[in-house]
């Protein structure tokens, strides 16, 4: 039975016209149209933001070129090619995502970089639809289901990750699918095993989700608490066995190469996290909800805390899943906002629960609930629209240089993304951390230096992210050498996302963003490498550098 009135927004104060039969369908239709437009606007552009996008797309590039130039003639040859793709994908920590991106060679060609954005966009829209069905079944409420889907459709972070060439949106679809299938039946049936397999697929798109079965355990414990049932240890044990059985079976193929790669990364990150613990960073994820999704939506989401006093505990499952994810990843060295992506559907559902509860409990304030909800959606559409309209300048920077010299060798702080826009990605090399290595690159033919916001992750003096000044020669160049060309690159919306997706120390990140516009932290600067070395030599002679 519906918890809210059958006709949402049908309450009418004297002089109101909110019960107009067309009011609700028109509003829902407009939100859907806005959401679809924002998500699909210029989705086929080769627009990328993160280092990882360049790494994913550039991986296996020579092999894909070879496949494109020598297409399979029969199923046997196709099987051999797919087998090689699968084997090479297992040498990465996100094997399933690498494998999927390699498939573009059969569809659009090896240099159709936007294929990754298509996969993300389709995954994002499918997640919105799936959330509707999950919410409707769990809450037995059409109203919460519609609200959840609409909120997720225009939720800025979900829009953002659904427009990237990264695996986040796809992982989210797999994660929600696994949870949905698991909760379909109390008994162990075929959806149970498909759920465990899909959750293992989440791990193969993001090795950090090795902890994914924790959410299954949480759901079981939550049912014990809310429904006063005994904990089904047998069901949980079988699920964990299937999940880790898939992980270790696939990871053990070809000499266990995938296990070696992924566990090496996990151990490295565990050690890295040990030296960067700061209790202030536990505020990172709560802060992201306000900073990235809009203040009103954040109030609806965190309003779940207020509703605890009504003791309707079964409605807090989505909120609990999100908070659990926040808690777990607050111990990581990097408190990246993207680690919340897999639970964004539950965040939207949790906010919908509060809106529903406020609406049905207090008829006198329904007009205010309607106003706040409408304003929250308008703000989210604005933020999401700003994301869709924003543009990066990686391609423009490369084209500027190749327009002067098509064979130019470039040194860059973001070589993997910029390399996508070169026929020969060997024309661009990573920026070194010391002047001696830079001089060596110049002697070997490098003539341009490209600096972008990535420099504030890996090249700071104190080694902390987003903690200027830059180390060694880079700090001097930024402050004293005029660039031959500058591009605006990241506007405030994209720079905020870039910083919070790489955040390790929340206070440093907030301080960095507060000075970003005045200091030009979001720009791409292009330098003539000869001029840079001449300026550094002069500065050294003067005893300045």
N, C-alpha and C positions, 0 to 999 in steps of 0.2 A: 504494500500500500504506500502511496505517496506521502512523504512526510510533510511536504508543502501543499498548499492548495493546488487543485488540478490546473487551474489557469493562473500561471505565474503573472504577477503584476496586475491582477484583476481587481484588487482592492481599490475602491474609489472614494476619495474624500469629496465633500460637497464642492461642486464646480470643477472637479477633475474629469479628465476624459481618458484615464489610463485603462479603462475596461473596453476600449475600442477593439473589436475583434482583430483588426489588422495591425494593431500596435506591436504585439510580440513577434509575429512572423516577419514584419518589415525590419524590425531591429535585428533579429537573428540573421535575416538575409543580408543586411548591410554589413554586419560583422563578418559573416562568411566571405562575402565578396572582398572586403578589405583584407582579410587574412590570406586569401588565395592570391590576391594581387601582390601583397608584400612578400609572400614566400616564393613566388615564381617570377618576380620582376627581374629581368636580365639574368636569369639563372644560368644561361648558357655562356655568360661572359667568363673569361679566364681571370677571375678576380680572386686572389688568395691573400691571406694575412699571416699565417703562421709558418715557421720553419718546418714543422712536421708535414704540412701539406706538400711542400717541395720535396721532402724526403720520400713520402709515400708515392707521389706521382713520378718522380725521377728514378725510382728504384726499378731495376730490370730494363732500363731504357734501351740499351744496345740489343738485348734479347728480343724485346718487342718490335724493334725496327727490323730485326732479322725475320721474325714471324710475319710481319706485314709485307715484306718483300718476297717471302717464300710461303705463301698460304698453303694450308693443308689441302691435299687432293682427295683424301678419303677419311673415313672414320678412324682408321688405324693411326694415321698421321696426326689427326686431331687429338686422339687419346694420348699420343706421345707428347704433344705440345702442352696439353693440360696437365699431364703428369709432371713435366718439368716446371711448369708454373707453380704447381702445388708444392713441389720439393723446395723450390727457391723461396716460396712464401713462408715455409716452415723455418727458414733461417732467420726470420724476424720475430719480434715480440708481439706483433699484431697480425698474425698469419692470415686470418680470414679476410681482413680488410685489404691487405696487399694482394691476395688472390683475386678478390672481386675487382679491384682497380686494374689488374692485368687483363681482365676480360674485355676491356675497352678496345683492345686491338681487333677483336672480331666484330665489333659493333660500329665504332666510329673512327678507329685508327689510333696509333700509338701516341700521337700528340694532341689528342682531343682531351685536354686537361679538365675541361668542364664536366666530363663524365662523372667525376667524383661528386660534383655539386648536384648533378641529377640524382644520383643515388641517395644523397642526403635529403634532397627535397622530397623525393617520393617516400622515403622512410619517415620523414617528419609528418607528412599528411596521413600516412597509414597509421601512425601513432595516435593522431588526433581521433581518427575513426575508432580505433581499438579502445581508446580511453573511454569513449562514449559507452561502448558495450560493457567494459569492465565496471564502470561506475553504476550503470543501470542495474547490472546483476548484483553487485555487492550491496548497494544502498537500497535497491528496489525502488528507485526514484527516478522518474523521467526528468524531473527538474534538475537534480544534481548532475545527472548524466549530461544534459544539454549544457548546463553552466560549465562543467568541467571541460568539455570539448571546446566550447567557445573560448574559455580563458586560455587553454593551451594553444589554440589556433593563433592567438595574437600575443602570447607570452614572449617578451623580447628575447630571452635567452634561448628558448626553443626555436624561435625564428632564426636567430643568429647561427646556431649549430646546424640548422637545416639548410643553411646557405653556404656552409663551409665544405672544403674538400677533405674533411676529417671524418673519423668513424663515429663520432658521438651520436648523431641522429640515428644511425643504423643500430648502434649498440642499445640505444633507448628502446627502439622498436622490439628488438630481441628480448630485452629485459622485461618489458611490459607483457609481451607474448608469453614468456615463461611464467610470470606471476599469474596471468589470467588462466592459463591452462592448469596450473597447479591448483588453483582455487575452484576449478569447475566441479570437482568431485572429491568427496571425503575419502573414497576408496581408491585403491591403486588400480587405475585403468590406463588405457593407452595415452590419454593426455598427460598423465603423470610422467611417463618416460620421455615423451616429446618435450615436456617442460624442462626436464633435466638436461636434455640434449641442447635445447635452445639456450639455456643458461651457460652451458659449456661454450657455446658459440659466442656468447657475450665475452667470456674470458679470451677467446681467440681473436676478438677485435680489440680487446684492451686487457692486457695482462694484470693490471691492478685489480680487476674484478675476480681474481682468484678467491676473494672473500665473498663472492656472490651467494653461496649457500647460507651465509649468515642471515640473509633476509628470509629464507625459507624457515629457518629456525625461529626467527622473530615472529613470523606469521603464526607458526604453531603455538608459540608461547603466548602470543596475543589472544589466540582463540581460547587457550586455557584460562586466561584472566577474564575475558569478557563473557565466554559461554559456559565457564565452570566445567570444562571437560578435562579428562585426563590427557596428559601429553602422550601423543602417539609416537613413542620412541622408534618403533619398528619402521613406520613410514618415513620418518626423518632419516634414519640410518640407511634405508634403501636409496633414498634420494641422494644423499651425500655420496654413497658408493657409486651410483650411476654417474653423477657429475664428475667426480675425481677419476673414475674409471675412464671416461671419455678423454679427460684432460691428459692423463698419463699414457693412454693408448696412442692417441694421435701424437703427443709430444715425444713418444719413444720411437716413432718411425725414423728411418734413415739415420740410425745410430743415436737417436735421442737429441738431435740438433736443436729442436725447438725447446726442449726442457733446459738444455744448457744455456740458451740465449735468454729465455724468460726468467729463469731462476737467478741467473747472474744479475739481471736488471733489478729483480726484487731484492736481492741481498744488498746490492749497491745502494738502493734507495732506502732500505731499512737502516743501513749504517749512516747514510746522509741525514736521515731524520733525527737520529740520536743527538747530533750536535747542534740542532737548530730548534730545539723545543723552547717555546715561550708561551706561557699561559694566555698572553694577550691575543695570540693568534687563534684562540678558540672563538674569538669574535668575528673571524674572517667570514665564515659562511653565513651567519646571521646578517652581517653587514651587506653581503652580496645581494640578498633578497631585496633590501631597501634600495641599494645603489643601482641595481641592474633591472629590476622588474617594476619599479615605481612604488612610491610610498604607500599609496592606498591598497594596492594588491598585497604588499608586505604586511600591512595591518590586518587584512583579512586572513592571510596565512597564519601569522603569529596569534591571531585572535583565537585559534584553537586552544591556547593555554587558558583563556578566560572561560571557555566552554566546558572545561574539565569539571567545574563545580556542578554541572547538571548531570554528571555521572552517566551520560549516554556514551559509554566508552567504545562501543563497536565502531562508532563513526570516526574514531581517531587513528584508524589504521594508516591511511595515507600520510597523515602528519607524522606518525611514528616512524614510517619508512624513511621519510626525508630527514628527520632529525638524527636517525641512526646513521645515515650516510654522512651527514655533517660531522657527527662525532668521530666516526672512524677515520675520515680523511683529514681531520684536524691534527692528527698525529703525524701525518706525512710531512716531508720537508717542504714540498711545494703544495700550497693550499689553492690549487687551480680551480677557478670557478667552473671549469668544464667537468670536474668530477661530480658536480651536481646534476649533470645533464640526464643521466639515466633515471633519476627520480623526479624530473620536472613534471611528468604527467601526474604524479602523486601530489606534487606541490599545487598544481592547478586544482586537483580534486579536493585537497584540504581547504583551499580558499573557497571553493564552491560550497563545501559543508557549512562554513561559517555564514556565508551569504544566505544560504537556505535556512539555517537556524535562526538568524536574526529576523528574517522575513516572517517566518511562521510563528515566532514567539511574541512578537510585538506589533500587532496590526497598526497601532498608532504611529509607528515610526517607519512603516513600509515605504513611504515616499522618500525618506532619507536613505533607506537601504538601496532603493532604486537609484537615487541620485549618486550615491557613493559608488555603486557598482558601475553605473554608466560612466562616471568620471574615471574610474580605474581602467575601464576598457579603452576609453579615449586616450588616456595617457599611454597605455601599452601599445595602442596602434601607432601613436606618434613615435614612441621609442623604437618600435619595430620598423616603422617606415624610415626612420633615420638610419637604421642599420642597412636596410635594403638600398637606400639611395647613396650610401657612402661608397667611396672608391679608394683603392690603394694605388700607389704610383710605381710599383716594381717594374711593370712592363714599360711605362713611360721613361723610367731611368735608363733601362737597357737600350731602348730605342734611341734615346738621346745620344748615347755613346756610340752605338753602331751606326748612327747617322753621320757621325764624324769619321769613324773608322770601323768598317764592317768586320775587320779581323782583330779588333782590339782585345787585349788581355786585361781583365778587370780583377781588382781585389775588393772583396765585399764582406760585410758583416752578415749578409743574408744570401749566400751563394746558391742555396738549393732552390729557393723560389725564383730568383732572378735567372737561374740557369734554365728554367723551363722556357724562357722566351728567347733562347739562343739555339740555333741549329746544332752547334757544337758546344755542349755544356762545359767542355774543357777550357773554354775561353774565360771562365770565371773561377776564381779560387778563393778559399776562405781567408779572411783577414787574420794575420798573425798577432800574437800578443807582445811582440818586441820589435824594436826598430831594426835590429840586425837581420831578422827574417824578412822584414819588409824590403830592405835594401837588396836582399837576395832575389826576391820576386821581381824587383825592378830590373835587375841585371838579366833576368830570364825573359824579359819582354813585357812585364805588366806596366800599364801606363795610366790606369785610372783607379781611384779609390772611391768606393761607395759606402757611406755610413748611414745607417738607419736605426730605428729604435731598438733593434735586436742588440745593439752595442751595449745598452744599459742592462742587459742580462748577463753577459759574459765578460765584459771588459771594464769593470769598475775597479777603482783603486783598492777598496776594502774587500772586494770579492763578493759583496752582497748585491743582490738584484735591486735595480732601480735606486741606487745610492750613488749619485754623481759625486765627484767628477770621474771621467774615464781614465783608465790606467795608461801609463807610459806615453807614447807619442800621440795617442788618440785624443787625450785631454788637451794637449797643446794645439793640435790641429783644429779641433772644434772651436777653441777660443781665439785663435790667432791667424788662421789661414783662411782667406776668403774662398768659398767654393766657386767652381766655374758654373754650377747650376744647382738650384734648390727646388725641390718639389714639396708641396704641403703634405702629401702622403696620408697620414692618419689624422682624421678629425677627432674631436673630443670623444665621440661615441666609440669609435674603433680603438682609440688609444686606451680608454678606460678598460675596455674588454681585453686588449692586449696585455695590459699590466696585471689585471686581476686574474687572468688565466695563467700567469707566470708568477704569481705572488708567493713569496716565502715569508716576508715580514710585513704584516698589514700596515703598520704605522709608516714604514718606509715607502710603501706603495702609495698610500694616501698623500704623503708629503710630496712624492714625485709628481703625482697627478695635479696637485695644487699649483705647482710651478711649471707645468708642462707647456702652457700657452706662451708664457713670457720667455721661457728658455728655448722654445722650439724643439722640444723633445720628440715630437711626432714627425719631424721632417726627414726627408731623404736629402743628403748632401753629396754632390759629386765633385771630386777634386782631381786635378791634374797631378798625377803621382810625382812627376818631375818637380813641380812647384812645391809640393809637400816636402820632399826630401831637401830641396834647396832652402826652404824656410827652416826646417829642423837643423840643417847644417849651420845656418846663420845664427840660430838661437843657441846652438851648442858653443859656437865661437864666442858669443856674448856672455856665456855662462848662465843663460836663462833656462836652458833645457839640458 
